[in-house]
Amino acid sequence: HTTERTLARHCQSELGMSFTEWRLRVRYLHSMELLRKGQTVKEVALTLGYNQASPFIAMFKKYSGMTPEQYKNRLL
């Protein structure tokens, strides 16, 4: 069994970021794929476990510097 603390230390030492930061980055990368496949912003937010679109939009903008809609428009 691995404790939460041990996992957190491994993430920090191996990845150079916290587990929470790693999880958000994985969600961001997955969201880009779902948006490329044509899902709506709301569908992507719900798929990633967000209860509403606004926290997802804020996370996406933090990592990309643009909203998910702006990202989708650039794909066209």
Protein Blocks (a to p, Z undefined) as FASTA:
>chain_A
ZZfklmmmmmmmmnopafklmmmmmmmmmmmmmmmnopafklmmmmnopabfklmmmmmm
mmnopafklmmmmmZZ
